[in-house]
């Protein structure tokens, strides 16, 4: 997924000299090609993320298209006020890349994990929230962000989990992307980011499960959500994010009072990670590994 991001970013910068990359002293190897191909469009703002967003806002006002890159624990969380006031209040087009969302930085503890980024941004006007599941959805998300006239936050989770789709998705902003479709199965799973892969393993050959990926959390196609959810006996929403304020909350707000079913959001409980460990360990600690979810859903 990170390679797809680098390729899309380099292509965008080479096509348009107004595209700039701002980083808070992160992602050196990731940006080797960008620095080589577009050295005049690369700005290392240092470990001063709040200032970096202010710089990006100024550049956007001057007609540039700034990409602001950082760990998702810092972009958007550390810079939330600057995103709200400097960028969104001014209706500026700045593209924020939050790398390592969820518990990807598992060894570094809760200070470097990001399980509240979607919730924090959903309440701010004038910003899209994108959460791709694989390299194809990421490439499509980059195209959507570039085409949008307003700010976008692109959330990148675990980058090496493999592909969900077999080719480009080319979905529109707000669209849900079908992954496993059995024609109105009793059980519906809506998942985003890394959890689409886990859900895909669970759905597998199970003829009683339909699975959709949700790469665009804000905006989201409300009519499509209602159409897809109507008539199901059980709906599960899977996300590597807090149960509060994320995709599960978004879907619940849409279907409440309109769809009668057994609805459950599966995400991270209202607590921090207790211990450090590798990614698989943290996912198990939070009940998001395949074995636990398979027993819960099937």
C-alpha positions as a Markdown table, in Angstrom:
| # | Residue | x | y | z |
|---|---|---|---|---|
| 1 | Unk | 0.0 | 0.0 | 0.0 |
| 2 | Unk | 2.8 | 2.4 | 0.8 |
| 3 | Unk | 4.4 | 1.8 | -2.6 |
| 4 | Unk | 1.0 | 2.6 | -4.3 |
| 5 | Unk | 0.9 | 5.8 | -2.2 |
| 6 | Unk | 4.4 | 6.8 | -3.3 |
| 7 | Unk | 3.7 | 6.1 | -6.9 |
| 8 | Unk | 0.5 | 8.1 | -6.9 |
| 9 | Unk | 2.1 | 11.0 | -5.1 |
| 10 | Unk | 5.1 | 11.1 | -7.5 |
| 11 | Unk | 2.8 | 10.9 | -10.5 |
| 12 | Unk | 0.6 | 13.8 | -9.1 |
| 13 | Unk | 3.6 | 15.9 | -8.4 |
| 14 | Unk | 5.2 | 15.3 | -11.9 |
| 15 | Unk | 1.9 | 16.1 | -13.5 |
| 16 | Unk | 1.3 | 19.3 | -11.5 |
| 17 | Unk | 4.2 | 21.4 | -10.1 |
| 18 | Unk | 1.6 | 22.9 | -7.7 |
| 19 | Unk | 1.6 | 19.6 | -5.8 |
| 20 | Unk | 3.8 | 19.8 | -2.7 |
| 21 | Unk | 4.8 | 17.3 | -0.1 |
| 22 | Unk | 5.2 | 18.5 | 3.5 |
| 23 | Unk | 6.5 | 16.0 | 6.1 |
| 24 | Unk | 7.1 | 16.4 | 9.8 |
| 25 | Unk | 10.5 | 14.6 | 9.7 |
| 26 | Unk | 8.9 | 11.3 | 8.8 |
| 27 | Unk | 8.9 | 8.8 | 5.9 |
| 28 | Unk | 12.4 | 9.2 | 4.6 |
| 29 | Unk | 12.7 | 6.0 | 2.7 |
| 30 | Unk | 9.1 | 6.2 | 1.6 |
| 31 | Unk | 9.9 | 9.5 | -0.2 |
| 32 | Unk | 13.3 | 8.6 | -1.8 |
| 33 | Unk | 11.7 | 8.6 | -5.2 |
| 34 | Unk | 9.8 | 11.8 | -4.6 |
| 35 | Unk | 12.9 | 13.6 | -3.5 |
| 36 | Unk | 14.8 | 12.4 | -6.5 |
| 37 | Unk | 12.0 | 13.1 | -9.0 |
| 38 | Unk | 10.6 | 16.3 | -7.5 |
| 39 | Unk | 13.2 | 17.8 | -5.2 |
| 40 | Unk | 11.7 | 21.3 | -5.4 |
| 41 | Unk | 8.3 | 20.1 | -4.3 |
| 42 | Unk | 9.5 | 18.5 | -1.0 |
| 43 | Unk | 9.5 | 20.3 | 2.3 |
| 44 | Unk | 10.6 | 18.8 | 5.6 |
| 45 | Unk | 8.9 | 21.0 | 8.2 |
| 46 | Unk | 10.7 | 19.2 | 11.1 |
| 47 | Unk | 9.1 | 18.0 | 14.2 |
| 48 | Unk | 6.6 | 20.9 | 14.4 |
| 49 | Unk | 3.4 | 19.4 | 13.1 |
| 50 | Unk | 1.1 | 22.3 | 14.1 |
| 51 | Unk | 3.3 | 24.8 | 12.3 |
| 52 | Unk | 3.4 | 22.4 | 9.3 |
| 53 | Unk | -0.4 | 22.6 | 8.9 |
| 54 | Unk | -0.2 | 26.4 | 9.1 |
| 55 | Unk | 2.4 | 26.4 | 6.4 |
| 56 | Unk | 0.2 | 24.0 | 4.3 |
| 57 | Unk | -2.8 | 26.3 | 4.8 |
| 58 | Unk | -0.8 | 29.3 | 3.5 |
| 59 | Unk | 0.4 | 27.4 | 0.5 |
| 60 | Unk | -3.2 | 26.3 | -0.3 |
| 61 | Unk | -4.3 | 29.9 | -0.2 |
| 62 | Unk | -1.5 | 30.7 | -2.6 |
| 63 | Unk | -2.8 | 28.1 | -5.1 |
| 64 | Unk | -0.7 | 25.1 | -4.2 |
| 65 | Unk | -2.0 | 21.6 | -3.4 |
| 66 | Unk | -0.2 | 20.6 | -0.2 |
| 67 | Unk | 0.0 | 17.0 | 1.0 |
| 68 | Unk | 0.7 | 16.9 | 4.7 |
| 69 | Unk | 2.3 | 13.5 | 5.8 |
| 70 | Unk | 2.7 | 12.2 | 9.3 |
| 71 | Unk | 2.0 | 9.3 | 11.7 |
| 72 | Unk | -1.8 | 9.3 | 12.3 |
| 73 | Unk | -1.2 | 9.8 | 16.0 |
| 74 | Unk | 0.1 | 13.2 | 15.1 |
| 75 | Unk | -1.7 | 14.0 | 11.8 |
| 76 | Unk | -4.6 | 14.6 | 12.5 |
| 77 | Unk | -4.6 | 14.3 | 16.3 |
| 78 | Unk | -1.8 | 16.6 | 17.4 |
| 79 | Unk | -2.8 | 19.2 | 14.7 |
| 80 | Unk | -6.6 | 19.0 | 15.2 |
| 81 | Unk | -7.0 | 22.6 | 16.0 |
| 82 | Unk | -5.0 | 23.7 | 13.0 |
| 83 | Unk | -7.0 | 21.4 | 10.7 |
| 84 | Unk | -10.2 | 22.9 | 12.0 |
| 85 | Unk | -9.3 | 26.6 | 12.0 |
| 86 | Unk | -6.5 | 27.0 | 9.5 |
| 87 | Unk | -7.8 | 24.6 | 6.8 |
| 88 | Unk | -11.4 | 23.6 | 7.2 |
| 89 | Unk | -12.8 | 26.9 | 8.4 |
| 90 | Unk | -11.1 | 28.5 | 5.5 |
| 91 | Unk | -12.4 | 25.8 | 3.1 |
| 92 | Unk | -8.9 | 25.1 | 1.8 |
| 93 | Unk | -7.8 | 22.1 | -0.2 |
| 94 | Unk | -5.1 | 20.3 | 1.9 |
| 95 | Unk | -4.6 | 16.5 | 1.7 |
| 96 | Unk | -3.6 | 15.0 | 5.0 |
| 97 | Unk | -2.0 | 11.5 | 5.1 |
| 98 | Unk | -2.1 | 9.7 | 8.4 |
| 99 | Unk | 0.2 | 6.7 | 8.2 |
| 100 | Unk | 0.1 | 3.8 | 10.6 |
| 101 | Unk | -3.5 | 4.3 | 11.8 |
| 102 | Unk | -5.0 | 2.0 | 14.3 |
| 103 | Unk | -2.5 | -0.1 | 16.4 |
| 104 | Unk | 0.1 | -0.4 | 13.6 |
| 105 | Unk | 2.8 | 1.1 | 15.8 |
| 106 | Unk | 2.1 | -1.6 | 18.3 |
| 107 | Unk | 5.6 | -1.7 | 19.9 |
| 108 | Unk | 5.5 | 2.0 | 20.6 |
| 109 | Unk | 2.5 | 2.1 | 22.9 |
| 110 | Unk | -0.7 | 4.1 | 22.9 |
| 111 | Unk | 1.2 | 7.4 | 22.3 |
| 112 | Unk | 1.9 | 6.3 | 18.8 |
| 113 | Unk | -1.4 | 4.4 | 18.1 |
| 114 | Unk | -4.3 | 6.1 | 16.5 |
| 115 | Unk | -7.8 | 4.8 | 17.3 |
| 116 | Unk | -9.7 | 8.0 | 17.5 |
| 117 | Unk | -8.7 | 9.9 | 14.3 |
| 118 | Unk | -11.9 | 9.2 | 12.4 |
| 119 | Unk | -14.1 | 10.3 | 15.4 |
| 120 | Unk | -12.1 | 13.5 | 15.9 |
| 121 | Unk | -12.4 | 14.6 | 12.3 |
| 122 | Unk | -16.0 | 13.5 | 11.5 |
| 123 | Unk | -17.5 | 16.4 | 13.4 |
| 124 | Unk | -15.4 | 19.0 | 11.5 |
| 125 | Unk | -17.0 | 20.4 | 8.4 |
| 126 | Unk | -15.4 | 20.7 | 5.0 |
| 127 | Unk | -13.2 | 17.6 | 5.2 |
| 128 | Unk | -13.4 | 14.1 | 3.5 |
| 129 | Unk | -12.3 | 11.0 | 5.4 |
| 130 | Unk | -10.9 | 8.1 | 3.3 |
| 131 | Unk | -9.8 | 4.7 | 4.7 |
| 132 | Unk | -8.6 | 2.4 | 1.9 |
| 133 | Unk | -8.3 | -1.4 | 2.4 |
| 134 | Unk | -5.5 | -2.2 | -0.1 |
| 135 | Unk | -3.3 | -0.6 | -2.8 |
| 136 | Unk | -6.1 | -0.5 | -5.4 |
| 137 | Unk | -8.4 | 1.4 | -3.0 |
| 138 | Unk | -5.5 | 3.6 | -2.0 |
| 139 | Unk | -4.7 | 4.6 | -5.6 |
| 140 | Unk | -8.4 | 5.4 | -6.1 |
| 141 | Unk | -8.5 | 7.4 | -2.8 |
| 142 | Unk | -5.6 | 9.5 | -4.0 |
| 143 | Unk | -7.4 | 10.3 | -7.2 |
| 144 | Unk | -10.5 | 11.2 | -5.3 |
| 145 | Unk | -8.6 | 13.4 | -2.9 |
| 146 | Unk | -6.9 | 15.2 | -5.8 |
| 147 | Unk | -10.2 | 15.7 | -7.6 |
| 148 | Unk | -12.0 | 17.0 | -4.5 |
| 149 | Unk | -12.2 | 20.8 | -3.9 |
| 150 | Unk | -12.0 | 20.5 | -0.2 |
| 151 | Unk | -9.6 | 19.1 | 2.5 |
| 152 | Unk | -9.2 | 15.3 | 2.7 |
| 153 | Unk | -7.8 | 13.0 | 5.4 |
| 154 | Unk | -6.5 | 9.7 | 4.0 |
| 155 | Unk | -6.0 | 7.1 | 6.7 |
| 156 | Unk | -3.4 | 4.4 | 6.0 |
| 157 | Unk | -3.4 | 1.4 | 8.2 |
| 158 | Unk | -1.2 | -1.7 | 8.1 |
| 159 | Unk | 0.5 | -1.6 | 4.8 |
| 160 | Unk | 1.6 | -5.2 | 4.2 |
| 161 | Unk | -1.7 | -7.1 | 4.6 |
| 162 | Unk | -2.1 | -7.9 | 0.9 |
| 163 | Unk | -4.8 | -7.1 | -1.6 |
| 164 | Unk | -8.5 | -7.4 | -1.3 |
| 165 | Unk | -9.4 | -6.6 | -4.9 |
| 166 | Unk | -7.9 | -8.1 | -8.1 |
| 167 | Unk | -7.7 | -4.8 | -9.9 |
| 168 | Unk | -8.5 | -1.1 | -9.8 |
| 169 | Unk | -11.7 | -0.2 | -8.0 |
| 170 | Unk | -12.5 | 3.2 | -9.6 |
| 171 | Unk | -15.3 | 4.0 | -7.0 |
| 172 | Unk | -16.7 | 7.5 | -6.6 |
| 173 | Unk | -16.5 | 9.5 | -3.4 |
| 174 | Unk | -18.9 | 8.1 | -0.8 |
| 175 | Unk | -19.4 | 4.8 | -2.6 |
| 176 | Unk | -19.3 | 1.4 | -0.9 |
| 177 | Unk | -17.3 | -1.2 | -2.7 |
| 178 | Unk | -18.6 | -4.8 | -3.0 |
| 179 | Unk | -16.1 | -7.5 | -1.9 |
| 180 | Unk | -18.2 | -10.7 | -1.3 |
| 181 | Unk | -21.8 | -10.6 | -2.7 |
| 182 | Unk | -24.3 | -13.5 | -2.2 |
| 183 | Unk | -27.4 | -11.5 | -3.2 |
| 184 | Unk | -28.9 | -10.1 | 0.1 |
| 185 | Unk | -27.5 | -12.7 | 2.5 |
| 186 | Unk | -28.8 | -12.7 | 6.0 |
| 187 | Unk | -25.5 | -11.4 | 7.4 |
| 188 | Unk | -24.0 | -8.1 | 6.2 |
| 189 | Unk | -20.5 | -7.0 | 7.1 |
| 190 | Unk | -19.4 | -3.4 | 6.4 |
| 191 | Unk | -15.6 | -3.0 | 7.1 |
| 192 | Unk | -13.0 | -0.4 | 6.5 |
| 193 | Unk | -9.2 | -0.3 | 6.2 |
| 194 | Unk | -7.4 | -3.3 | 7.6 |
| 195 | Unk | -10.5 | -5.0 | 8.8 |
| 196 | Unk | -11.7 | -5.6 | 5.2 |
| 197 | Unk | -9.1 | -8.3 | 4.9 |
| 198 | Unk | -10.1 | -10.0 | 8.2 |
| 199 | Unk | -13.8 | -9.8 | 7.1 |
| 200 | Unk | -12.9 | -11.3 | 3.7 |
| 201 | Unk | -11.4 | -14.3 | 5.4 |
| 202 | Unk | -14.5 | -14.7 | 7.5 |
| 203 | Unk | -16.9 | -14.3 | 4.5 |
| 204 | Unk | -14.9 | -16.6 | 2.3 |
| 205 | Unk | -17.2 | -19.2 | 0.9 |
| 206 | Unk | -19.9 | -18.5 | 3.4 |
| 207 | Unk | -23.1 | -18.1 | 1.3 |
| 208 | Unk | -24.9 | -16.3 | 4.1 |
| 209 | Unk | -22.5 | -13.3 | 4.3 |
| 210 | Unk | -22.2 | -10.2 | 2.1 |
| 211 | Unk | -19.2 | -8.0 | 2.5 |
| 212 | Unk | -18.7 | -4.4 | 1.5 |
| 213 | Unk | -15.6 | -2.3 | 1.9 |
| 214 | Unk | -16.2 | 1.3 | 3.0 |
| 215 | Unk | -13.2 | 3.4 | 1.8 |
| 216 | Unk | -15.1 | 6.7 | 2.0 |
| 217 | Unk | -16.4 | 7.3 | 5.5 |
| 218 | Unk | -17.1 | 11.0 | 4.9 |
| 219 | Unk | -18.9 | 11.6 | 2.7 |
| 220 | Unk | -20.8 | 8.4 | 2.5 |
| 221 | Unk | -23.6 | 7.5 | 0.1 |
| 222 | Unk | -26.6 | 7.4 | 2.5 |
| 223 | Unk | -29.0 | 5.9 | 0.0 |
| 224 | Unk | -26.6 | 3.1 | -0.8 |
| 225 | Unk | -26.1 | 2.4 | 2.8 |
| 226 | Unk | -29.9 | 2.1 | 3.4 |
| 227 | Unk | -30.3 | 0.0 | 0.3 |
| 228 | Unk | -27.5 | -2.4 | 1.3 |
| 229 | Unk | -28.6 | -2.7 | 4.9 |
| 230 | Unk | -32.3 | -3.1 | 4.4 |
| 231 | Unk | -33.6 | -6.7 | 4.7 |
| 232 | Unk | -30.6 | -8.1 | 6.7 |
| 233 | Unk | -31.0 | -10.1 | 9.9 |
| 234 | Unk | -27.6 | -9.1 | 11.2 |
| 235 | Unk | -25.2 | -6.3 | 10.4 |
| 236 | Unk | -21.6 | -6.1 | 11.7 |
| 237 | Unk | -19.4 | -3.1 | 11.2 |
| 238 | Unk | -15.7 | -3.8 | 11.6 |
| 239 | Unk | -13.0 | -1.2 | 12.1 |
| 240 | Unk | -9.6 | -0.8 | 13.6 |
| 241 | Unk | -10.8 | 2.2 | 15.5 |
| 242 | Unk | -12.7 | 3.1 | 18.6 |
| 243 | Unk | -16.3 | 1.9 | 18.7 |
| 244 | Unk | -17.1 | 5.5 | 19.4 |
| 245 | Unk | -17.4 | 7.9 | 16.5 |
| 246 | Unk | -16.1 | 5.8 | 13.7 |
| 247 | Unk | -17.6 | 3.9 | 10.8 |
| 248 | Unk | -19.9 | 2.0 | 13.2 |
| 249 | Unk | -21.4 | 5.2 | 14.6 |
| 250 | Unk | -21.7 | 6.6 | 11.0 |
| 251 | Unk | -23.7 | 3.5 | 9.9 |
| 252 | Unk | -25.8 | 3.5 | 13.1 |
| 253 | Unk | -26.8 | 7.2 | 12.5 |
| 254 | Unk | -27.9 | 6.4 | 9.0 |
| 255 | Unk | -30.0 | 3.3 | 9.7 |
| 256 | Unk | -31.4 | 4.1 | 13.1 |
| 257 | Unk | -35.2 | 4.0 | 12.9 |
| 258 | Unk | -35.1 | 2.9 | 9.3 |
| 259 | Unk | -33.6 | -0.6 | 9.3 |
| 260 | Unk | -34.7 | -3.3 | 11.8 |
| 261 | Unk | -31.9 | -5.8 | 12.4 |
| 262 | Unk | -29.4 | -7.1 | 14.9 |
| 263 | Unk | -26.6 | -4.4 | 14.7 |
| 264 | Unk | -23.2 | -4.6 | 16.2 |
| 265 | Unk | -20.1 | -2.4 | 15.9 |
| 266 | Unk | -16.8 | -4.3 | 16.3 |
| 267 | Unk | -13.9 | -2.1 | 17.1 |
| 268 | Unk | -11.7 | -1.0 | 19.9 |
| 269 | Unk | -13.3 | -0.7 | 23.3 |
| 270 | Unk | -13.1 | 2.6 | 25.3 |
| 271 | Unk | -9.6 | 1.9 | 26.6 |
| 272 | Unk | -5.9 | 2.2 | 25.6 |
| 273 | Unk | -3.8 | -0.8 | 24.8 |
| 274 | Unk | -2.6 | -2.5 | 28.0 |
| 275 | Unk | 0.7 | -3.8 | 26.8 |
| 276 | Unk | 3.2 | -3.4 | 23.9 |
| 277 | Unk | 3.8 | -6.2 | 21.4 |
| 278 | Unk | 3.7 | -7.0 | 17.7 |
| 279 | Unk | 0.7 | -6.1 | 15.5 |
| 280 | Unk | -0.9 | -9.5 | 15.7 |
| 281 | Unk | -0.7 | -9.4 | 19.5 |
| 282 | Unk | -2.4 | -6.0 | 19.7 |
| 283 | Unk | -5.1 | -7.1 | 17.3 |
| 284 | Unk | -5.8 | -10.2 | 19.5 |
| 285 | Unk | -5.7 | -8.1 | 22.7 |
| 286 | Unk | -8.4 | -5.9 | 21.2 |
| 287 | Unk | -10.5 | -8.8 | 20.0 |
| 288 | Unk | -10.0 | -8.0 | 16.3 |
| 289 | Unk | -8.1 | -11.1 | 15.2 |
| 290 | Unk | -9.8 | -13.5 | 12.7 |
| 291 | Unk | -10.4 | -16.4 | 15.2 |
| 292 | Unk | -12.3 | -14.3 | 17.7 |
| 293 | Unk | -14.3 | -12.5 | 15.0 |
| 294 | Unk | -15.1 | -15.7 | 13.1 |
| 295 | Unk | -16.7 | -17.2 | 16.3 |
| 296 | Unk | -18.6 | -14.0 | 16.9 |
| 297 | Unk | -20.0 | -13.5 | 13.4 |
| 298 | Unk | -20.5 | -17.0 | 12.0 |
